[in-house]
Amino acid sequence: MRQILYAVLFVLMCVLKAPLAFGEADRPGSKDYPGISRMPGYHITDYRDSQFDSFVFAVTDGGKDKTMPVEGHMYTFRYDLDKNSQLLSDLQIVRNFQNAVGAIGGEVLRDAGTIDRETTLRFVKGGNEVWVAILTRGHGNTYHMTVVEKQAMKQDVTIDAKAMTKDLSNSGRVAIYGILFDTGKSELKPESEPSLIEIAKLLNQNPSLKVYIVGHTDMIADLALNMRLSQARAQAVVDALVSKHGIASTRLIAFGNGPYAPVASNKTEDGRAKNRRVELVEIATQ
C-alpha cells in the first residue's frame, strides 16, 4: 500500500513540475518571429500579426534622435518572464538582440535608456529590410518586440479613367491612392504603373483637360521636409506621364501641398494613410 502511495505522489509531482520544465504556455495562436528566438524563460502574452501597417521607429543619426516611420508586414510581441525562471537584466535582454543582429550583418540604429531600455535594429532578410524595436519593461520581467518587414502595400483598390472623369466633373478633383513611394522618397514604385496608365487614359480621352498634379503628405516629420517631398512626388508623376505616356507637359502642373489639406485625422495610421496621396485637380478654363 505504501509503495502505491509513493508511486501516486511521484506521478503528481511530475505533473506539477511539467509546466515549469517546459515553460508557461504562449498566448493561443502566437509564435516567435521566424529567425528571431526569444530570451530563454519567457512566454508570449500578447501577439499581433498585421499584413500591412506602420510603426514609428526611434533612431539616432549623427548624435540626434529622430523618428522613422516604416511600413510593411508588422508583428508585435509581448514576452513575460515564466514563474520561477531566472530574472534577466534589461541590459542583458537588449544586448542579446543587438549581438544577434550584428552577427548577421545588421546594425544598431538606436541604443537608449538606463532602467527601461530600448533599441532599434535593422537587417536584411530575403532582400528586404527588417526593422526591429525592443523595449524592456519592469526590470527584466517583460519586454516588447515590434518587427516590420519593410514593403509597399499591395494596392487592392484602384480607380479607372471613367471614375476619375466622374469625380472631376462632380468636384473638380480626384484622389489617387495607387501612386506609391517608399517612405521619405520621391521615386515612383513600379506598383504605380496601373494608376499612371489610367491617368494617361483620362487625359487622352479628354484632350482639352489640364490638371494640377498635387502631392499630399501626412504630418510625420517636419513641415519643410514634407513640403519638399510632396513637390518632388508630384513632379515625379508629371515626369512619368510626359516621358512614358506621351502627355504634353503643358497640360500638367506639379504642386506640393505637404500636410496642409488632410482628409482624415493624423492621429491614427489609417488617417495618415488617407492623407498620403496624389490628387488630380482640374484647371478650370473660361
C-alpha positions in Angstrom: 0.0 0.0 0.0 2.8 2.3 0.9 4.5 1.6 -2.4 1.4 2.5 -4.3 1.0 5.8 -2.3 4.7 6.7 -3.1 4.0 5.9 -6.8 0.9 8.2 -6.9 2.8 11.0 -5.2 5.7 10.7 -7.7 3.3 11.0 -10.6 1.6 14.0 -9.1 5.0 15.7 -8.5 5.9 15.1 -12.2 2.6 16.6 -13.4 3.1 19.6 -11.2 6.7 20.2 -12.3 6.0 19.7 -16.0 4.7 23.2 -16.8 7.8 24.6 -15.1 10.1 22.4 -17.0 8.7 23.4 -20.4 7.8 27.0 -19.5 4.5 28.7 -19.4 2.1 28.5 -22.3 2.2 31.1 -25.0 -0.9 33.1 -26.0 -3.0 30.9 -28.3 -2.2 31.5 -32.0 1.0 33.2 -31.2 4.5 32.3 -32.4 8.0 33.7 -32.5 9.1 35.8 -35.4 10.9 33.4 -37.9 14.6 33.7 -37.3 14.5 35.6 -34.0 14.4 33.4 -31.0 13.0 34.6 -27.6 15.0 35.1 -24.5 15.0 31.8 -22.5 12.5 31.6 -19.7 9.9 33.9 -21.3 6.5 33.3 -22.9 4.3 35.3 -25.3 1.4 37.1 -23.6 0.4 39.4 -26.4 0.8 39.0 -30.2 -0.4 40.6 -33.3 0.3 39.9 -37.0 -0.7 42.7 -39.4 -0.4 42.1 -43.1 0.3 45.8 -43.7 0.8 48.5 -41.0 3.2 51.2 -39.9 5.4 51.7 -36.9 7.4 54.8 -36.0 10.9 53.7 -35.0 13.3 55.8 -32.9 16.7 56.2 -34.5 19.9 58.1 -33.6 21.6 59.8 -36.5 24.7 62.0 -36.1 24.0 62.1 -32.3 20.5 63.4 -32.8 17.3 61.4 -32.0 14.9 61.1 -34.9 11.9 59.1 -35.8 11.5 56.9 -38.9 8.1 55.6 -39.9 8.4 52.2 -41.6 5.5 50.4 -43.5 5.1 46.7 -44.2 4.2 43.4 -42.7 4.2 44.1 -38.9 4.4 41.8 -35.9 4.1 42.9 -32.3 5.0 40.7 -29.3 5.0 41.0 -25.5 7.1 38.5 -23.6 6.7 37.9 -19.9 9.1 36.0 -17.6 8.0 32.5 -16.6 7.4 31.8 -13.0 10.5 30.6 -11.2 12.7 31.5 -14.2 15.9 33.4 -13.7 15.3 37.2 -13.9 17.5 38.9 -16.5 18.5 42.5 -16.6 17.1 44.9 -19.2 20.7 45.4 -20.5 21.2 41.7 -20.9 18.0 41.4 -23.0 18.9 44.3 -25.2 22.5 43.3 -25.7 21.4 39.8 -26.7 19.3 41.1 -29.6 21.9 43.6 -30.7 24.6 41.0 -30.8 22.4 38.5 -32.7 21.5 41.1 -35.4 25.2 42.3 -35.6 26.3 38.7 -36.2 24.2 38.5 -39.4 25.5 41.9 -40.7 22.7 44.1 -39.3 23.1 47.4 -37.5 22.0 49.1 -34.3 20.2 52.3 -35.1 19.4 53.3 -31.5 20.5 52.2 -28.0 19.0 54.3 -25.2 17.8 54.1 -21.7 19.2 53.1 -18.3 16.3 51.4 -16.5 13.7 50.8 -19.2 15.9 50.3 -22.2 15.1 50.4 -25.9 17.0 49.6 -29.1 16.2 49.8 -32.8 17.8 47.3 -35.1 17.8 46.7 -38.9 19.0 43.8 -41.0 18.3 42.3 -44.4 16.3 39.1 -44.9 15.4 37.7 -48.3 16.4 41.0 -50.0 14.0 43.1 -47.7 14.8 45.4 -44.8 13.6 44.1 -41.5 13.3 46.7 -38.7 13.1 45.6 -35.0 12.3 47.6 -31.9 13.0 46.1 -28.5 11.6 47.8 -25.4 12.1 46.4 -21.9 9.7 47.0 -19.0 9.7 46.0 -15.4 13.4 45.4 -14.8 13.6 42.3 -17.0 10.1 40.9 -16.1 8.7 42.0 -19.5 10.0 43.0 -22.9 8.2 44.1 -26.1 9.3 43.5 -29.6 8.0 45.1 -32.8 9.1 43.7 -36.2 8.3 45.4 -39.6 9.3 43.7 -42.8 9.5 46.8 -45.0 7.5 46.6 -48.1 5.0 48.6 -50.1 1.3 47.9 -49.7 -0.4 45.7 -52.3 -2.9 48.1 -53.8 -6.2 46.2 -53.8 -8.4 49.2 -54.7 -7.9 51.0 -58.0 -9.7 53.8 -59.8 -10.1 53.8 -63.5 -10.3 56.6 -66.1 -14.1 56.5 -66.1 -14.3 57.0 -62.3 -11.7 59.8 -62.5 -13.8 61.6 -65.1 -16.9 61.4 -62.9 -15.1 62.7 -59.8 -13.5 65.6 -61.7 -16.9 66.5 -63.2 -18.6 66.4 -59.7 -16.0 68.0 -57.5 -13.1 69.2 -59.7 -10.7 66.8 -58.0 -9.9 63.2 -57.6 -7.6 61.4 -55.1 -5.3 58.7 -56.5 -4.1 56.2 -53.9 -2.4 53.8 -56.3 0.6 56.2 -56.7 3.2 54.6 -54.4 6.5 55.7 -53.0 8.9 54.4 -50.4 8.8 56.2 -47.1 10.6 59.6 -47.4 11.4 59.2 -51.1 10.0 60.6 -54.3 10.9 57.8 -56.8 7.7 56.1 -58.2 7.4 52.5 -57.3 6.6 50.0 -60.1 3.3 49.3 -58.5 2.2 52.8 -59.5 2.1 52.0 -63.2 -1.6 50.8 -63.4 -2.7 54.2 -61.9 -0.5 56.1 -64.3 -2.0 54.2 -67.2 -5.5 55.2 -66.1 -4.5 58.9 -65.6 -3.0 58.9 -69.1 -6.2 57.3 -70.5 -8.2 60.0 -68.8 -6.1 62.8 -70.4 -6.1 61.2 -73.8 -9.9 60.8 -73.7 -10.3 64.5 -72.7 -7.8 66.4 -74.9 -8.7 69.8 -73.5 -8.3 68.8 -69.9 -5.5 70.3 -67.9 -4.7 69.3 -64.3 -2.7 70.1 -61.3 -0.8 67.1 -60.0 -0.9 67.7 -56.3 1.2 65.8 -53.8 0.0 65.4 -50.2 1.7 64.0 -47.1 0.8 63.2 -43.5 2.2 65.2 -40.6 5.1 62.9 -39.6 8.5 64.6 -40.0 8.9 68.4 -40.1 7.0 70.7 -42.3 9.8 71.8 -44.6 10.7 68.2 -45.4 7.1 67.3 -46.2 6.7 70.3 -48.5 9.8 69.4 -50.4 8.7 65.7 -50.5 5.2 66.4 -51.8 6.5 68.7 -54.5 9.1 66.1 -55.6 6.5 63.4 -55.7 4.0 65.5 -57.7 6.8 66.3 -60.2 7.7 62.6 -60.4 4.2 61.9 -61.6 4.3 64.7 -64.1 7.6 63.4 -65.4 6.3 59.9 -65.8 3.2 61.0 -67.6 5.2 63.1 -70.0 8.2 60.7 -70.7 6.4 57.3 -70.5 2.9 58.1 -71.6 3.3 60.9 -74.1 1.2 63.5 -72.3 2.1 67.1 -73.2 3.8 68.9 -70.3 1.7 72.0 -70.9 -1.3 70.1 -69.6 0.3 69.3 -66.2 1.4 71.4 -63.3 3.1 69.8 -60.3 2.3 71.3 -56.8 3.3 70.1 -53.4 0.8 70.8 -50.7 2.5 68.9 -47.9 0.3 68.2 -44.9 -2.0 71.3 -45.4 -5.1 69.5 -46.8 -5.7 66.4 -44.7 -8.8 64.3 -45.4 -8.6 62.4 -42.1 -7.0 62.7 -38.6 -3.2 62.4 -38.5 -3.6 60.8 -35.0 -4.1 57.3 -36.4 -2.3 55.3 -39.0 -5.4 54.8 -41.0 -5.9 58.5 -41.1 -2.3 59.2 -42.1 -2.6 56.6 -44.9 -5.6 58.5 -46.3 -3.6 61.8 -46.1 -0.7 60.4 -48.1 -2.0 60.7 -51.6 -1.7 62.3 -55.1 -4.7 64.3 -56.4 -5.7 65.5 -59.8 -7.3 68.9 -59.7 -8.9 70.3 -62.8 -7.5 73.6 -64.1 -10.8 75.3 -65.0 -10.9 77.3 -68.2 -13.4 80.0 -69.2 
